């Protein structure tokens, strides 16, 4: 006898008469008949009947070829599954970007700039990221739409810039996936297993693709576990580092601030500091994923503010404190900091500090953490690229087939594209794989910087539109703690990082070991490996703007309504404020911070 199973569907957006907001579609259950489990699984891959896209080449209500209003509706009513919970978002925010940039990349930063430059650069970039994520949180809580920051660029800046940012961000994650899978295979070689890298590549590909095919809940649970492992490792190292620096190691030697005196606090002067700025910026890549996940969160108005606030504590505790200890324990002149690759655990200052303390076995534990971090980034790369590609397609800015979303809310064809590009990981068996991946990475090497700068600028324009359209800041479900000033700081810092990348790309820091980069050919190669993404972004922007005649979005014309998920938002915010007023002081302080 046939059973009935629920099929998720989205009703058309409704207009809330009380608040004037166009509310993102609500979900209802429709019965779908199916005979058995296999049939239900098969049916789940069929196209969701509620998805729609913005048609290309259609003159919109604004008289332009690109219809901004239809694009806003398409991302607001995307039938992506809304199954991420608060704990998923919190772990994505706390541990989402803790990876090889911290565990291994910090070694390169320490070698190039010294311990003081390491601390200063990561602290300043961390402050910039705090302002950026606060701005993203304000917009994402109010407008939890598919595509998040690329959609905000389309809505609040210029559709052509949204196109350039969306494709640049998607390209970043599409390229990161094979890179990280190869990196995971490299970490296995730490134990000298006589197994071909291609075999490990196959295993890791199956694991990552399998997690993402489970759906957004599978991604959330995997990131919850991955982040928990990374957090435990960092906290454990901080405790161990304090003990070792205080003379609690096997040799009982007190270290203190010795490495700040000899060989010194800085290396390579101001250029060394600038080079560490660039490394720090890439180490924080992925922080913005918490905003991208808002569209698939059950209740972003409650869970997203908590996740956004915890970014501050992640920066302070996991980055600043751990890197302070790294600078105290490992001198920047240590030749082991020059690794064979960006995931070489032997070059990790964390591993070096443990080995110098004479502790056996913990280096293997740290290598496991590095491998978990790599798999976490690979998992996030499929999620980030597939959701961005799907949102671009929904807005008519990418091939239409990428907008395919099945009945379980999975962007299947976008996941398929990411998976196919992941097959590039089999180049690990090629002699030229290093050169291939360096140039692939150069295609989107500045993606995070452009994304963060666009988020800050979009927030500045959003606040301007909010004011000009007569809205009160008290109507916002969540307000950035850094405010518009923080967004300006974040935007200017991103510009400074671009300038630093330009300088250090053209004239790299002289390596402590090995020949310097000299000559026109070597400098040109170094520059384009660092800055190739810049002309590509400009080309995407100008090409799309000329072809589709997109407008610069004016503050008074910006759509601040389409995509607001909650009915009677003003009343809900007022009720929450009355509830907060009754809290004791300790709870108010806790909620402000966390």
N, C-alpha and C positions, 0 to 999 in steps of 0.2 A: 504493500500500500504506500502510495507516495506521501512523503512528508512535506511540511512547509517550513522553509527557512527564511529568516529575514534578509531582505536586501536593502542596504543603506541607500537612501536617495536624498536629494536636496530640493527643497521647494524654492520657488523664485524669491528673490529678495523682497522684503516688505518694508514699507515706510512707516516708521513709528510717529504717530501724530503728536505725541507728547514731546518728544525730543527733537524731531526733525531729522533723525538719522535714518539713512537707508541701511537696513540691517542685513548682514550676511545670512544666507539661507539657513533655515532650521532643518534638522534631520528628522525623518520619519521612517517607519518600517513598512515595507511592502512585501507581501508573501510571494515567494518563488517556489514552485513545486520542484522537488527533486527526489529521486528514488533511493540513493545510497550515498555513503561518504565520498566515494570516488566521483560520483556525479556532482556532488556539491563542490568538491575541490575544483573540478573542471569548470563548472559554471562561475566560480569566483574569479576566473581569469577573463571572463567576458567583459566587454566594455560597459562602464557605468553609464546608464541612460541619461544621466543628468549633466554630463560634461559638455562644455561648449567653448569655442574659441573666437577670438576676434578675427574677422576676415581681412585678408590683405587687399589693398587696392580699393577699398570702399571709402568714399568720402563721408566723414563723420559729421556730427552736428556742428562741429566747429569749423567746417569748411575745409579741413585738411584731409590728406590722404590717410593719415594715421588717426584712428578714432580713439582718443584718450579715454572717453567715457566708457566705451565698450571694453577696453582693456582693463579698466578698474573693476568693472562688474565681473569679468571673466576670472580675475585672480581672487576676488572676494567670494565667488560662488564655486570655487574649485572643490570637487568632491573628494579631495584627499581625506584619508581617515583621520579622525581626531581622537587618538588613543594614547598620546603621551601624557604621563602623569607628572605631578609636581616633583617627585623624587627623581624622575628621569631628567627633567630640566635642570634641577639643582646639580646633579652629577655632570651633566653636559657642560654646565657653566663652570663648575669647580675644577673638573679634571679634563675637560674637552681638549684644551690646547697644551696640556702637559705631555710632552713627548720627547722625541730625539733632540728638538731644539734646546730643551733644558738639560737633558741627561748627557748629550754628546756635543751638540752645537756650542754649549757654554764653554767647552774646552778650547775651541777655536777662538771664541771671543776673549777668553782669558789670555791666550797666547798673544793675540794681536793688540790688546789694549791694556792689559794688566788688571789687577783685582779692583782698583778704584774705578776705572773706566767701566768694568763689567757691572759694578753695582750702580753707578750713576746712570748708565745707558738703560739698563733694565728697569730702574725705578722711574725714569722719565717716560719711557715707552709704556710702562705699566700705567702711569698716571694718564697718559693720552688714551689708552685703551679703556680706562675707567670712564672717562668722559664720553667716549664713543659708544660704549655699551649702554650707558645711561640714556643717551639720546635714542639709541635703537630701541631700548626697552619702552620708552615713552610712546614711540610710534607703533611698536608691535603690540602693546597692550590694547591700544585704541583700535588699531587696524591690523589684526592678525591674518594677513592675506598671503596667498601663495606667492613665492618669490621674494617676499620681504624686502630687503634693501634694494634689489634691482627694480622691484615694482615701485618703491618709494622714489627712486631716481626718475622713473617714467612719469610718476604722478606729480612730483613736487619740483623737478628740475627741467628735464627735457626728455621726451621719449627716445630720442637718438642717444642720449647719454645712458638711459636705462638699458637700451640695446647693447651698447658697448660694455657697460658694467656687467650685465647679465652674462654675455658670452665670455668676457674675460674671466669672470668668477667660475663659470662652468668649465672653461678650459683649464683653469688651475687644478680643479679637483679631478678632471678627467686624466690629466697627466700625472697627478700625484698618486693615483691608484697603482699603476704599474711600477712606479718608482718605489712605493712603500712595500709592495709585494716582493720586489727584488731585495729591498733592504731587510725584510724579514728572513729571506733565504740567506743573506749574508750573516745575520746574527747567529744562525744555526752553525755556521762554519767556525764559530768561536770554540766549539767543543770538538772540532776536527772530525766530524762525522763523514765517512766515505760515501756520501750520497750526492748524486748530481743535483745542482741547484734547481734544475727544471722540475725535479720531483717535488721539491718543497714549494716551488711556485704553483704547481698544480693543486697541492693541498690547500695552500692559503687562498688561492682563487676560489676554490669550491666553498671554503668556510665563509669568506666575505660575501660572495654572491648569495649563498644560502641564507645568511642572516638577513640580508636586505629583501630577499623574496618572501620571508616570513611576514614582512610588513613593517610599518613604523614602530609597532610595539616590540618587534624583534630587535630593531636598531636601538631602541631605548633601553631594553634590558641588557643588550651587549655592552653598550656604552656605560651603563650603570656598573657592570662588573669590571670592565676595563679601567674605568676611572677610580673605582675603589682600590684596585691593585696599585695604581700609580700613586694615589694619595697615601696609602699605607707605606709605600716605599719612600716617599719624600719625608713623611713624618719620622719614619725610622732613621733616615739618614740625618735629619736635623738633630735628633736625640744623640745619635752616635757621634756626629760632628762636634757637638758641644763637649762631649766626654773626651774625644781625642784632642781637641784644641786645649782643653784644660789639663792635659797630662795624664789622661786615663787610659792611654794606649798600652800595648804590651811592653814597650820600652820605658814607659813612665815619663817620657819627655814632654815638658810644657812647651807649646808652640806659640800661643797667644797671637800677637800681631807681627811676628818675626818676618813673614813674607812681604809685609807692607814696607819694611825697612830695607830688606835685601832679598830679592833683587829690586824691589821698589813697588810703589802703588800704581804707577803709570808706565805704559810702553808705547812707543811710536807717537807720543805727543797727542796733538789735537786730531790728527788723521786717524790715530789708533782709536780714539773715542768715537769718531764718526763711523769707522768700520764696525765697531761694536753696536752702534745704533742700528745699523742695517741688519746685523745678525739677530739682535733683540726683536726687531720688528717681525722677522720671519719666525722666530721662536713662538710668538704669540698668535700666529695664524690659526684660525679655527675658533677663536673667541666669539666671533659673530654668529656661529651656528645656532646659538641659543635663540636668536631672533628668527632665523630661518625655520626653526622648529615650532614657532608660535602658531603657525597655520594648522598644525596637526596636534595641538594641545587641547585637552578637554576643556580646561578653564584657564586661558592665559591671563585673564584679569586678576586671578588670585595667585597662580603659581609663577608667572613670569617675573613680577617685581622682586620676589624673594630670590630667584635665580640670578637676576641682574645685580642685586646688591651683593651677592656672595662673590662676584668677580673681584671686588676690592680685597676680600680676605684671601682669595686665591693668589692674587698678585703679591700681597704682603707676606703671607706665610710661606707659600710654596716656591715662589721665585726669589724674593728679596732675601729672606732668611737663609734659604739653602745656598744661594749664590754668595752670600756673605761668608758662610762657612767654607765654601769651595775656595774663595780667595784667601782665606786664612790658612787652609791646609795644603794647598798646592801652589808652588811657585810658577809664574808664567814662563820661566825658562825651561821647564821640564820638557824634554824632547818627546815624551810619550803623548803629549797633547796634539801632535801632528799625526792624525789617523789616516788610514787608507781610504776611508769613505765617511760620509756624514752619519753613518750608523755603526761605526767601528767602536764597539764597547770598550776596547782596550784604550781608546783615546778619551774616554769619559773621565772628567775630573772626579766624578763620584767614585768610579772604580779605582782610579789612581790613589785617592785618599784612603780607600779601604785597604788596598795592597800595601801602601806605605806603613799602615798601622800593623801589618803582619797578621791580619785576620784572614784566615783561609776559608774558601767556600762562598763568601759573600759576593765575590766578583761574578760568580756564576749566577747568583740570585739577581744581581743588578742586570746582567745580560738578559735574563728572563723578563725583567721589567722593561728593558729596552725593546724586546720583541713584542711584548704586550702593547707598548706604546705605538709601535709601528703598525700592528694589526688594527689598533684603535683608529689611527689616522686613515688607514686603508678603508675601514668600515665607514668612517665619516665621509670619505671622498665619494663613495658611491651614493650615499645619501645626499650630500651637498650638490653634486653634479646633476643627479636625476631630478631633484626638486627644482633646481634652477632652470634646467632645460625644459621641463614640463611647464613652468610658469611662463617662460619666454614663448613657448608654442601657444599657450592659452591667450597671450596678448598679440599673437600674430607676428612675433619677432623671431620665430624659429619654424622649421618644417612641422606641418600640422600633425604628422604621425606621432611626434614626441608628446603631444597632449593627451595621449591615450591613458586613461585611468580605469582600472578594473573595478569590479564590484566590492572589493575589499579596500579600495582607496589607494592602491599601489600604482605609481606611474611606470607600468611594466616596460613599455618600449624605451623610455628614457633609461631605466635600469639596464635594459638590454644593451643599449649603446655604450654605457659605462663599462659593462662587463666585457664587451667585445674589445674595447680599447685596452682593457686590462690584460688582454692577451699579449700586449707588447712586453709584458714582464718576461716572456720566454726569450727575449733578447739577452737575458742574463747569461745564456750559454754562448753568446757571441763575443768575439774579441773586440768589437767596436761599440759594445753596449754603453761604455762610459761616455764616449763622445755623443752618441745618440741621445742619451738621457739629459746630458748637460744642455743641449740645444733645445730639447723638448721643454725642459724646465724654464729656459730663457723666454719661451713664448708667453708665459704667464707669471714671470718672476716677480712682477710688481702688483699682482692682483690684489693682495691683501691691503696694500697701501692705498690703491685706488678705491677699494671697497670701503675702507674706514673713512677716508676723506669724503666720499660721496654720502655716507651715512650722516656725518657731521653737517655737511652742507644742506642735505635734505631736511635735517631737523631744524636748521636755522630758517630755511624757507617755510617749513611747516608752521613754526611758531609765528612767523610774520603773517602768514595767511590766517592763522587762528585769530590773531589780533585784529586784522583788517576786516574779517568777516563777523566781527562783533561777538566773539566767543570768550568766555571767562576761563582762566586757567583752572579754576575749581571744577570745571566740567570734565577735566582729564582724569581718566581712571588711575593713571600713574604719571607722576611728574618727575622729570629728570632731576636728580639731586645736584648735578653740575650746572643745570640750566643752559641757557643760550651761550653764556660766557664759556662754559665748558666745551660746547660744540665748536666755538671759535678757536679755543686752545687746541682741541683735537685736530681740527682742520689744518691749522698752521703747523702743528707738529708733523702731520703727514707730508706737508709740502717740504718741510726741512729734511725729512727722511729721504724724499725723492732727490733733493739736492745732494745729500750725503752719498746716496747710491750713485749718482752721476759722477761725483768726484772720485770716490773709491773704486768705481768701475773703470774709469779712464786712467787713474793713477793709483793702482792698488798699493796697500801697505807692503813694505819690504818684508818678505818672510824671514823668520829667525833662522830657519834651516832651509837651504836650497837657494837656487838663483833667483834674483828679482825679476819682475816683469819689465823688460826693456825692449825698445825697438817699436817701430810703427805697427808692424804686423801683430806682435804680441799684445800691444796696448789696445788695438782695434778689436781683436778677438775678445779680450777681457771686458771691454766696454759693452759689446753687443751681447755677451753672455749675461751681463748684469742689467742691460737697459733695452733689450729687444722688445719687451712688452710695451714700452711707451709709444713708439711709432705705430704699433699695431692697434692700440686703443684709439689713438687719434684717427687712424685710417677708418676704423669701424664707425666712429662717431660721425666724421664728416661724410663718409659714403652714405650712411643711413639717413642723415639729415638732408642731403641733397636729393636723394631718391624719393623719400617720403614727405619732404617739406614739413618736418615736425616743428611745432612752435616751442619757444621758450615759455615755460609755464608762468603765468602771472599770478601773483598772490591772491588777488580778488576772484580769480577764476578757478582756483584749485579745488578739487573734490575732497572735502573733509568728511563726507558722509558714507559713501559706499564702502562697505566692509566692516562697519562697526557691528560686532556680533551681539551685544547685549541690548535687549529692549529696555526702554526707560533708563538709559545710562545715567542721566543726571540724578534721578531719584535714587538709584543704587549707590552712586558715589556719596550722596547726602546721607543715606542710611549708614554707610561704612564710616563716614566722618563722625556721626553721632556715637557709633559703637567705639571708635578709637578714643573719643573724649572720655569715656568711662573707664579706660584702661588705667592700671596703676603706672607709676613713673618708670619702674623697671621694665615693664612690658613695652611702653612707648619707646624707650631707649633701645631695647632689643630689636623691635620691629623696624626702627629707623636704620639700624646697622645691618640687619639680616632679613 
